[in-house]
Amino acid sequence: VKNWVKELRKMLGNEICLCIV
């Protein structure tokens, strides 16, 4: 489930999201 990824993107931002993905 990539539900937590969406929350992280809002909290941390797109920069962190790119790192995870």
C-alpha distance matrix in Angstrom:
0.0 3.8 5.5 7.5 8.6 10.2 12.0 13.2 14.5 16.6 17.8 18.5 18.8 18.4 20.1 17.5 14.8 17.0 17.5 13.9 13.5
3.8 0.0 3.8 5.5 5.2 6.9 9.3 10.1 11.0 13.3 14.8 15.2 15.2 14.6 16.5 14.1 11.2 13.5 14.4 11.1 10.6
5.5 3.8 0.0 3.8 5.4 5.5 6.9 9.0 10.2 11.5 13.0 14.4 14.7 14.9 17.2 14.9 12.3 15.3 16.3 13.3 13.4
7.5 5.5 3.8 0.0 3.8 5.4 5.1 6.2 8.6 10.0 10.5 11.6 12.7 13.5 15.3 12.5 10.6 14.0 14.4 11.4 12.6
8.6 5.2 5.4 3.8 0.0 3.8 5.4 5.0 6.2 8.8 9.9 10.0 10.3 10.3 12.1 9.6 7.1 10.4 11.2 8.5 9.2
10.2 6.9 5.5 5.4 3.8 0.0 3.8 5.4 5.1 6.6 8.9 10.0 9.6 9.8 12.6 11.0 8.4 11.7 13.4 11.4 11.6
12.0 9.3 6.9 5.1 5.4 3.8 0.0 3.8 5.4 5.2 6.3 8.4 9.2 10.8 13.3 11.3 9.9 13.6 14.6 12.8 14.0
13.2 10.1 9.0 6.2 5.0 5.4 3.8 0.0 3.8 5.3 5.0 5.5 6.9 8.7 10.2 7.8 7.2 11.0 11.4 10.0 11.8
14.5 11.0 10.2 8.6 6.2 5.1 5.4 3.8 0.0 3.8 5.6 5.5 4.5 5.5 8.1 7.0 5.6 9.1 10.7 10.1 11.1
16.6 13.3 11.5 10.0 8.8 6.6 5.2 5.3 3.8 0.0 3.8 5.9 5.4 7.8 10.6 10.0 9.3 12.7 14.3 13.8 14.9
17.8 14.8 13.0 10.5 9.9 8.9 6.3 5.0 5.6 3.8 0.0 3.8 5.8 9.3 10.8 9.5 10.2 13.6 14.2 13.9 15.8
18.5 15.2 14.4 11.6 10.0 10.0 8.4 5.5 5.5 5.9 3.8 0.0 3.8 7.1 7.5 6.2 7.9 10.9 11.1 11.5 13.8
18.8 15.2 14.7 12.7 10.3 9.6 9.2 6.9 4.5 5.4 5.8 3.8 0.0 3.8 5.5 5.9 6.6 9.1 10.5 11.4 12.7
18.4 14.6 14.9 13.5 10.3 9.8 10.8 8.7 5.5 7.8 9.3 7.1 3.8 0.0 3.8 5.5 4.9 6.2 8.7 9.9 10.3
20.1 16.5 17.2 15.3 12.1 12.6 13.3 10.2 8.1 10.6 10.8 7.5 5.5 3.8 0.0 3.8 5.4 5.4 6.6 9.0 10.1
17.5 14.1 14.9 12.5 9.6 11.0 11.3 7.8 7.0 10.0 9.5 6.2 5.9 5.5 3.8 0.0 3.8 5.4 5.0 6.4 8.6
14.8 11.2 12.3 10.6 7.1 8.4 9.9 7.2 5.6 9.3 10.2 7.9 6.6 4.9 5.4 3.8 0.0 3.8 5.3 5.2 6.1
17.0 13.5 15.3 14.0 10.4 11.7 13.6 11.0 9.1 12.7 13.6 10.9 9.1 6.2 5.4 5.4 3.8 0.0 3.8 5.5 5.1
17.5 14.4 16.3 14.4 11.2 13.4 14.6 11.4 10.7 14.3 14.2 11.1 10.5 8.7 6.6 5.0 5.3 3.8 0.0 3.8 5.5
13.9 11.1 13.3 11.4 8.5 11.4 12.8 10.0 10.1 13.8 13.9 11.5 11.4 9.9 9.0 6.4 5.2 5.5 3.8 0.0 3.8
13.5 10.6 13.4 12.6 9.2 11.6 14.0 11.8 11.1 14.9 15.8 13.8 12.7 10.3 10.1 8.6 6.1 5.1 5.5 3.8 0.0
